[in-house]
Amino acid sequence: MQAGAKLPEVTFRTRVRDESIGGPNPFRWEDKTTADYFGGKRVILFSLPGAFTPTCSTYQLPGFENNAAKFAELGVDEIYCMSVNDSFVMNQWAKAQGIENVKVIPDGSGEFTRRVGMLVRKDNLGFGLRSWRYAAIINDGVVEAWFEEPGICDNHGEDPYGVSSPENLMKYLEEAKAAA
């Protein structure tokens, strides 16, 4: 992906809390589309290899969560974390991390990830198909800026992290604001 590219139209299968259901698991299925998440808003999207994994849980997700107010001051309406995980896993990961500001998007089948060119094999780690680590600023469904970790390939021996960091996106947004 690159600046100016329109995001693919995909339907995501999500589980949302619904107290009217009652019981110990008050959740229902809800389909959400690319337009639902990205239409009419300026958002940060970051994607990572998997929920509950070390770099994602220690640095990337907490970094975006802890800087949500500052991102909002720089014109960001929402922050989304996507992974090729199902909704059950993504919801439990957000809960375990105490996330309040970042919303998780489950790309369980990897369809969105495949269509943006970021689906890679991670069989060397026992993961199967997963997302390469990247982040983007999306404005009304169109890529404003793209931050992709170097070396995208199947079964990469490492998990590069830096280009898609919250600090790097913050720097971009501060520079864009200063130039405006």
N, C-alpha and C positions, 0 to 999 in steps of 0.2 A: 504494500500500500504506500501511497505517497500523498502529499498535500493535494487537495482538490478532488480526490477520489471519493465517490459516494459509497457508503457502507452497503453491503448486501442485505436484502430483505430476508430475514430468517424469523421463525417462530420458536421461542424458547419455552420449554415446559417447566413451570415454576410451581412451588408449593408455598402457599401463603396462609398465614394464621387467620383463622375464622372462628371466633369464640361461639358463634351460633351452633357450631358442630358439637361442642361439648366433649367430654371425655379427656383421656390423657394425651391425645394426639389431635388437637383441634386445627387441622390443616386441610386445605382443599387444593386441587389442581387449578392453575390459572395460566392460560397461554398469554405470553407477552411477545410483541413483535419488536423488530428493530425500530420501527417508528414509535412505538410506545416508549422505549428507553431513550431514543436519541432525537426525536422530532421536536423542533422548537426550543432546544436547549443547547447550551455550551457545556460540555461535560468532559471529564477525564475518564478514559477507559484504560485500565491496565489489565494485562493478562499474564498468567503465570502457569508453570507446569502442573501444580497440584495443590489443593487445599491441604493443610496440616504439614506441608513440607518446610524444611528449616529456613531457607532464605525468605520465602514468602511470608511465613508466620513471624519471623524475627525482625525483618527490616521493611520489606515492601508494603505489606498491608498496614502495619502499625504506623509507618511513615506517612501514608496517605490519610489514615484515620486521624492522627494527631495534628495534621496540618490543614484539616478541612476548613476551618474558619479563615485561614490565610488564603487558601485557594478560592474561597467564596469572595473575598475582598478583591481578588484578581479577576473576577468575572466568571467563575466556574459555578454552574448551577447544581451539578451532581457529580459524584465520584462513583464509578462502577469498577468492580473487580470481577473479572471473568476467568473461568477455568473450565477445562474439559473434565468436569465432574458433574454428577447429577445434583438436583436441587436438594435432596436430603443431606448430602455431604456439604454442599456450600452453606446451607442454613446452619448446620451444626458447627461448622468451622467459624462462621461469623459469631455465633453464640459463644463458643469457647474462647474467642479472641475479645469478646466484649465490644464488638463493633456497633457503633451507633450512627456514624456519619457516612460510611461507605456502604453502598448497596452491592450485594453479590448477584451475579448473573450466571446461572448454570448453562453451560454449553455441553450438555451431556453426550450428545452424539458427535460433537466436534464440527458441526455443519458450518457455523459462523467462522470458526477458526480456520477451517479448510478453505472457505471462500475468500478470506482475507490473506491467504497464503502462508499462514503461520502454523499449520498442523505438521508436527514432526513425530517420528517414532522415538520412543524412549524405552524400547525393549531391554536395553542394557541395564535399566534400573527396575525392570519389571512393571513399568507403567503402561506400556502399549502406546497408543496414539494420544498425544498431549499437545498443548500449546507451547510454542517458543515464547520466551519472555519478551514482551513489548508493552508500550504505553502509547497513548494518542490523546490529542486534544481534538474533540469532535464538535463541530458547530452545525446544528440542525441536520445531522446525518451525514455531513461531509467532513472529511479529514482536514483539519487545519494544520496539524503538525504530527509527525510520526516518529517514535523513538524505539528503535529495534535493537536488541542486543546483537553484537557481532557474531558471525560464525554459524548462522542457521544451517543445521543439517540433522539428519537422522542419527540417533544414538551418540550424540555429542558427549565426549568424556567429561565435560564440565558443565556448569550452569552459570554462564556469564550474567553479571548483574552490575549495573551502573548507569547505562544509557537510559533505562526505563525507571530510574529511581525517582521518588517524589522530589528530591532536591534538584534533579536535572529539569523536571517539568516546571518546578517553581522558578528556576532561573529563566527558562524560556518565557514564562508568563510575565515575570517582572520586566524582562527586556522588551517584550511586546508592548506592555503598558507604557513604559518609558518612551518608546518610539512613537506612540500614538499621539 
